[in-house]
Amino acid sequence: MTEREEYTARYGGPEIEKDYTCAEGRRNDRPKVILPAVLLLITIVTTMTAGALYQGAHILTNPAELAKGAPFSASLLLILGTHELGHFIASRRHGVSTTLPLFIPGPPLPPMIGTFGAVIRIKSPITTKKALIDIGAAGPLSGFVVAIFVTAIGLRLSTAVPKSTLAGSLGLGSSLLFQLLTWLTVGPLGEGMDIYLHPVAFAGWIGMFVTAMNLLPIGQLDGGHLVYALLGRRHRKFSIAMIVALLVLGVFTWPGWFIWAALIMIIGIWHPPVEDQHLPLDMRRKVTSACAILVFVLTFMPTPFYSV
């Protein structure tokens, strides 16, 4: 069965085109705002709490110190929100029905950061490769741009300290881009020195980590959407190969990759078919895909966490 036949069998062929045209006409429908707004407010509180605790604030005895967490919270939610708004806007442009960005509150106690990220829920099929690439890439690329500025500002606010003062703490790995930004903003570090990140820089680091994780070319992650548009039926074999790669990284770099591999396998590596898999991609989408791949290379960290 070809991709087109698979799509027709699953979604009903011409009828889905009719339904999709109706979706195009409803692209200006207002999505529900109450739940996204409530979750955003809760996440602001939890991330501010996490940021304040990272700053050593005593918020139980002095609640006013919660304000110390504002720079971390604002920086992190700006990156995550921009990422999801990128998906949302691209979806609306292609007539795909989605929710507004939904922030997921999390525990604010270190080493947690007060949020598990943000998502949008896609409520109608993505029927073309153009839409798949535009929607899949819009989030990571837009969030990536914001993360660059946030990280650069945060690194300017960070301080160089002797590595001995960081003994026993959790070390953060450096991607190629993070190393470059550190060199440009802080300069070369002396022997035995390391960077103690300002909360804004920490938020930028998290933003880059989230970008790389979303661009993993597996399943229905953002990177998986791009791979399906580029490779079609070979997407499944490629996803399996990438899971094997994560397991290998788990052995040699960071054990957390075992958890990521397990979660992805639980979610599944299957990807819904698109209607026009047999048609070639235009140059614009090839360039967009190349940019997303470059961003993945620049932000991926084989060892994101380690013990100092």
Summary of the structure (lengths in Angstrom):
residues: 308
radius of gyration: 20.9
end to end distance: 53.2
largest distance: 66.6
contacts: 1018
relative contact order: 0.14
helix: 62%
strand: 8%
